[in-house]
Amino acid sequence: MSEASQKFNDLVERFCSGDEEAFARIRSDFNRLVISLCVKGNVPDDELEDAAQEVWMRFSRNICRERDGIKEFFGYLYRIIFNVCDDYRNRKRSVLLSLDDEDFHNENEIPARDFKVELEVQDVIEELNLLPEPQRRAIILKEWEGYSIERIGQMMGESASNVKVLIHRGKTKIRKIFNRTKT
């Protein structure tokens, strides 16, 4: 094991033992590595800092829970970086116009149906927040982040069939809530 890898492993152990400064040290020592790998992973330049932040959020949220099954923490970090880069490459961004934009009022520029779709998406997001955490998390991971059922199961510590049930029940609740509010 290299010296850097050993240092990283020691800092992770300290962080998982409750030493918050250890995480700050991990981040300061290895953030340049994360950003350079995000550059190599084709994350757009204007989103590099956001991608790095997402890497560190996922890492800090999951490392202590999953550390017993991890042989090499650097490998775990690389996997998170790879997943975040993949998310950024595949993310379909919607461009929303500001209400202050003078073209917004031009009916030829934005069909009414597009505005209605944006409102419906906002409604669905609000309804999603009413779901129990496991259902909400499974739906977000599947529909927004694009993970496979199997990968979601690994991330949540659930079987693939249980993930399918969580997603189905969550979507059913959203439909019921959405239909109730629309009538």
JOHULIN-V425219 format. One record per backbone hydrogen bond with DSSP energy under -1.0 kcal/mol. CO is the residue of the C=O (numbers start at 1). NH is the residue of the N-H. If there is no record, write none. Layout:
co=CO nh=NH
co=CO nh=NH
This chain:
co=2 nh=6
co=3 nh=7
co=4 nh=8
co=5 nh=9
co=6 nh=10
co=7 nh=11
co=8 nh=12
co=9 nh=13
co=10 nh=14
co=11 nh=15
co=12 nh=16
co=13 nh=17
co=14 nh=19
co=15 nh=18
co=18 nh=20
co=20 nh=24
co=21 nh=25
co=22 nh=26
co=23 nh=27
co=24 nh=28
co=25 nh=29
co=26 nh=30
co=27 nh=31
co=30 nh=34
co=31 nh=35
co=32 nh=36
co=33 nh=37
co=34 nh=38
co=35 nh=39
co=36 nh=40
co=37 nh=41
co=38 nh=43
co=39 nh=42
co=44 nh=47
co=45 nh=48
co=47 nh=51
co=48 nh=52
co=49 nh=53
co=50 nh=54
co=51 nh=55
co=52 nh=56
co=53 nh=57
co=54 nh=58
co=55 nh=59
co=56 nh=60
co=57 nh=61
co=58 nh=62
co=59 nh=63
co=62 nh=66
co=63 nh=67
co=66 nh=69
co=67 nh=70
co=72 nh=76
co=73 nh=77
co=74 nh=78
co=75 nh=79
co=76 nh=80
co=77 nh=81
co=78 nh=82
co=79 nh=83
co=80 nh=84
co=81 nh=85
co=82 nh=86
co=83 nh=87
co=84 nh=88
co=85 nh=89
co=86 nh=90
co=87 nh=91
co=98 nh=101
co=101 nh=104
co=103 nh=106
co=106 nh=109
co=106 nh=110
co=111 nh=115
co=112 nh=116
co=113 nh=117
co=114 nh=118
co=115 nh=119
co=116 nh=120
co=117 nh=121
co=118 nh=122
co=119 nh=123
co=120 nh=124
co=121 nh=125
co=122 nh=126
co=123 nh=127
co=124 nh=128
co=125 nh=129
co=127 nh=130
co=128 nh=131
co=132 nh=136
co=133 nh=137
co=134 nh=138
co=135 nh=139
co=136 nh=140
co=137 nh=141
co=138 nh=142
co=139 nh=143
co=140 nh=144
co=140 nh=145
co=141 nh=147
co=148 nh=152
co=149 nh=153
co=150 nh=154
co=151 nh=155
co=152 nh=156
co=153 nh=157
co=153 nh=158
co=159 nh=163
co=160 nh=164
co=161 nh=165
co=162 nh=166
co=163 nh=167
co=164 nh=168
co=165 nh=169
co=166 nh=170
co=167 nh=171
co=168 nh=172
co=169 nh=173
co=170 nh=174
co=171 nh=175
co=172 nh=176
co=173 nh=177
co=174 nh=178
co=175 nh=179
co=176 nh=180
co=177 nh=181
co=178 nh=182
